[in-house]
Amino acid sequence: MAADSTSTGTIGIAAPEQEEEQSPPKSPTGQHSAQSSANAQQTAPANPDWDKKIVKTANLNLEVKNYRSFNDLLHRTVKQSGGYIAQEEQNESEYKIENTVTIKVPVAQFDETLSQLASDSSKLLEKKINAEDVSMQIVDTRSRLETKKEVRERYLELLKQARNMKEILTVQNEINDIQEQMEGAAGRIAYLSHSAAFSTINLRFYQVLDAGAVNEPAPSFLYKIKGAFAEGWNWISALLLGLISLWPLWIAAGLAWKIFWKGRASYLRAKPDARLSGTAADLPKE
């Protein structure tokens, strides 16, 4: 009996609850139900963070017959699913009008919303679904957060034992660093939890307004000649502009040339016999 009491002591506060349940008389049916509830509590997951956290993302590209009707249907569908539109961008040209929408819907309504949007289009051009399990990331980040909390508590105790200002500042800096890491971990957990709770649908849909606007006619021969002249003129203009842009070099070259000839003329005036060098002055005398 002593061994039994020792083994049940590890259960903690669960033992008194079991004694209270066994004190009143119970029928066999009541005992069976009590054992079933106890087994259910033992088999229940101890850590709810191990529940699957799946981040789902879908890319959908649709061609619709009526842009306005589909756009109204889209907003109604998102509202009924409990989601919201995170981003929307509309573009229009002569050829088509299109809209690119980022939708956030609850994960439970993801498949139904995606199927409804695809079924209401005239042509499904692209459908791509990606699922990422972030359960382990959440558990790991939460574990790191709990560890940081314990380390912070230790530093808080050291802060109480600090004896001078230097020790206080050193310990406070460590506490501030740990607090920043804790805030980053908490933000990461919140982001992953929200991503797992709300799936993302990247939707692009468009309506063709004028199919002929996209087909441009082939250029004629005269048009090509005109383009060739224009291209040649552009090349000559670029060359002239390039030469003009070098005007400081042209000015410097002109000044150097002018100084060279002015110096040469001064030299010849100072030594006129130098002009005869290599001519009559070098001839032998009779």
C-alpha positions in Angstrom: 0.0 0.0 0.0 2.9 2.4 0.6 4.2 1.8 -2.8 0.7 2.6 -4.2 0.5 5.9 -2.3 3.9 6.9 -3.6 3.0 6.2 -7.2 -0.2 8.1 -7.0 1.6 11.1 -5.4 3.0 12.0 -8.8 -0.5 12.7 -10.1 -0.6 16.0 -8.2 -4.0 17.5 -7.5 -5.9 14.8 -9.5 -5.8 12.3 -6.6 -8.2 14.3 -4.3 -10.7 14.7 -7.1 -10.7 10.9 -7.6 -11.4 10.3 -3.9 -14.3 12.7 -3.9 -15.8 10.9 -6.9 -15.5 7.5 -5.3 -17.0 8.5 -1.9 -20.7 8.2 -2.9 -22.0 4.8 -4.0 -22.2 4.4 -7.7 -23.9 1.9 -10.0 -21.8 -0.1 -12.5 -23.0 2.3 -15.2 -21.8 5.3 -13.2 -18.5 3.7 -12.7 -18.1 2.9 -16.4 -18.9 6.5 -17.3 -16.5 7.9 -14.7 -13.7 5.6 -16.1 -14.6 6.7 -19.6 -14.3 10.4 -18.7 -11.0 9.7 -16.9 -9.6 7.9 -20.0 -10.8 10.8 -22.2 -8.9 13.2 -20.0 -5.8 11.1 -20.1 -5.9 10.8 -23.9 -6.6 14.5 -24.5 -3.6 16.4 -25.9 -1.6 18.1 -23.2 -0.5 20.9 -25.5 -3.2 22.4 -27.8 -0.4 24.0 -29.9 0.2 20.7 -31.6 -3.1 21.1 -33.4 -2.5 21.4 -37.1 -2.0 25.0 -38.4 -2.2 25.0 -42.2 -1.6 28.2 -44.2 -3.5 27.8 -47.5 -2.9 30.1 -50.5 -4.6 29.9 -53.9 -4.0 31.7 -57.2 -7.0 32.0 -59.4 -7.1 33.5 -62.9 -10.6 33.9 -64.5 -12.2 35.3 -67.6 -15.7 36.5 -67.0 -18.6 37.6 -69.2 -19.8 40.5 -67.2 -17.2 42.3 -65.1 -19.6 44.3 -62.9 -21.8 41.4 -62.1 -18.9 39.2 -61.1 -17.4 42.0 -59.1 -20.6 42.4 -57.1 -20.9 38.6 -56.7 -17.3 38.5 -55.4 -17.9 41.1 -52.7 -21.1 39.3 -51.6 -19.4 36.0 -51.4 -16.4 37.3 -49.4 -18.8 39.0 -47.0 -20.9 35.9 -46.5 -17.9 33.8 -45.8 -16.8 36.1 -43.0 -13.6 37.2 -44.9 -12.4 40.5 -46.2 -10.6 42.0 -49.2 -7.0 42.9 -48.3 -6.0 44.5 -51.6 -7.7 45.4 -54.8 -6.3 46.9 -58.1 -8.4 47.6 -61.2 -7.0 48.4 -64.7 -8.9 49.2 -67.9 -7.9 49.5 -71.5 -9.5 49.4 -74.9 -9.0 45.6 -75.0 -10.1 44.6 -71.5 -11.0 45.6 -68.0 -9.4 43.5 -65.2 -9.2 43.4 -61.4 -6.5 41.9 -59.1 -7.8 41.1 -55.7 -6.2 39.6 -52.5 -8.9 37.9 -50.4 -8.7 36.7 -46.8 -11.3 34.1 -45.8 -11.6 31.8 -42.8 -9.9 28.5 -43.3 -13.2 26.7 -42.9 -14.7 28.6 -45.8 -11.6 28.4 -48.1 -12.6 25.5 -50.3 -16.3 26.6 -50.6 -15.3 30.2 -51.5 -12.8 29.0 -54.0 -15.2 26.6 -55.7 -17.9 29.2 -55.9 -15.7 31.8 -57.5 -14.4 29.4 -60.1 -17.8 28.0 -61.0 -19.3 31.5 -61.6 -16.7 32.4 -64.3 -17.0 31.8 -68.0 -13.4 30.4 -68.3 -11.0 29.1 -65.7 -7.5 30.0 -66.9 -5.4 29.1 -63.9 -6.0 27.5 -60.5 -3.1 26.8 -58.1 -3.4 25.9 -54.4 -0.5 25.8 -51.9 -0.7 24.5 -48.3 2.0 24.9 -45.7 2.0 23.3 -42.3 3.3 25.9 -39.7 2.4 23.9 -36.6 6.0 23.2 -35.7 7.0 26.8 -36.3 4.3 28.0 -33.8 5.3 25.4 -31.2 9.0 26.1 -31.6 8.5 29.9 -31.4 6.3 29.5 -28.3 8.8 27.3 -26.6 11.5 29.9 -27.3 9.2 32.6 -25.9 8.7 30.7 -22.7 12.5 30.2 -22.3 13.0 33.9 -22.8 10.5 34.6 -20.1 12.4 32.5 -17.6 15.7 34.1 -18.5 14.1 37.6 -18.1 12.9 36.6 -14.6 16.4 35.6 -13.7 17.8 38.9 -14.8 15.1 40.7 -12.9 16.3 38.9 -9.8 19.9 40.0 -10.6 18.7 43.5 -11.1 17.4 43.6 -7.5 20.9 42.4 -6.3 22.8 45.0 -8.3 25.1 47.1 -6.1 26.1 50.0 -8.3 25.0 51.9 -11.4 27.3 49.9 -13.7 25.8 46.6 -12.7 22.3 48.1 -13.0 22.9 49.3 -16.6 24.5 46.1 -17.7 21.6 43.9 -16.4 19.0 46.4 -17.7 20.5 46.2 -21.2 20.3 42.4 -21.1 16.6 42.7 -20.0 15.9 45.1 -22.9 17.4 42.7 -25.5 15.5 39.8 -24.1 12.3 41.9 -24.2 12.8 42.7 -27.9 13.3 39.1 -28.7 10.1 38.2 -26.8 8.1 40.8 -28.7 9.5 39.5 -32.0 8.6 35.9 -31.0 5.1 37.0 -29.9 4.6 38.9 -33.2 5.7 35.8 -35.2 3.2 33.6 -33.3 0.4 36.1 -33.9 1.3 36.3 -37.6 1.4 32.5 -38.1 -1.8 32.1 -36.1 -3.6 34.7 -38.3 -2.3 33.2 -41.5 -3.5 29.8 -40.4 -6.9 31.1 -39.4 -7.4 33.1 -42.6 -6.5 31.6 -46.0 -5.4 33.8 -48.9 -6.9 33.8 -52.4 -5.1 35.8 -55.0 -7.8 36.4 -57.6 -7.4 38.0 -61.1 -10.4 38.3 -63.3 -11.1 40.2 -66.5 -13.6 40.9 -69.2 -12.6 41.4 -72.9 -14.2 44.6 -74.1 -12.9 44.7 -77.7 -11.1 41.6 -79.0 -9.9 43.5 -82.1 -8.1 46.1 -80.1 -5.3 43.7 -79.2 -4.6 42.7 -82.8 -2.5 45.5 -84.4 -2.2 45.5 -88.2 1.2 44.6 -89.7 3.2 47.7 -90.7 3.4 48.5 -94.4 6.5 49.0 -96.5 6.2 52.8 -96.5 5.8 52.7 -92.8 9.0 50.7 -92.5 10.9 53.2 -94.7 9.6 56.1 -92.6 10.8 54.2 -89.5 14.3 53.6 -91.1 14.7 57.4 -91.8 13.6 58.2 -88.3 16.0 55.7 -86.9 18.9 57.1 -89.0 18.0 60.6 -88.0 18.0 59.6 -84.4 21.4 58.1 -84.8 22.8 61.2 -86.4 21.2 63.4 -83.7 22.7 61.2 -81.0 26.1 61.5 -82.7 25.9 65.3 -83.0 24.7 65.6 -79.4 27.6 63.4 -78.3 30.2 65.6 -80.1 28.6 68.8 -78.7 28.7 67.4 -75.2 32.5 67.3 -75.6 32.8 71.1 -76.0 35.2 71.5 -73.0 37.7 69.2 -74.8 37.3 71.1 -78.1 38.0 74.4 -76.3 41.0 72.9 -74.5 42.4 71.5 -77.8 41.9 74.9 -79.5 43.8 76.7 -76.8 46.6 74.2 -76.8 46.9 74.5 -80.6 46.9 78.3 -80.4 49.6 78.3 -77.7 51.7 75.9 -79.7 51.7 78.0 -82.8 52.2 81.2 -80.9 55.2 79.7 -79.1 56.7 78.4 -82.4 56.3 81.9 -84.1 58.1 83.5 -81.1 60.9 81.0 -81.3 61.4 81.6 -85.0 61.4 85.4 -84.6 64.0 85.1 -81.8 66.3 82.8 -83.9 65.9 83.6 -87.6 68.9 81.4 -88.6 66.9 78.4 -87.4 64.8 78.7 -90.5 67.9 77.9 -92.6 68.7 74.8 -90.5 69.2 71.9 -92.8 69.1 74.1 -96.0 71.6 76.7 -97.3 73.4 77.2 -94.0 74.6 73.7 -94.1 76.1 73.9 -97.6 79.9 73.7 -97.9 81.8 77.0 -98.6 83.9 77.3 -101.7 
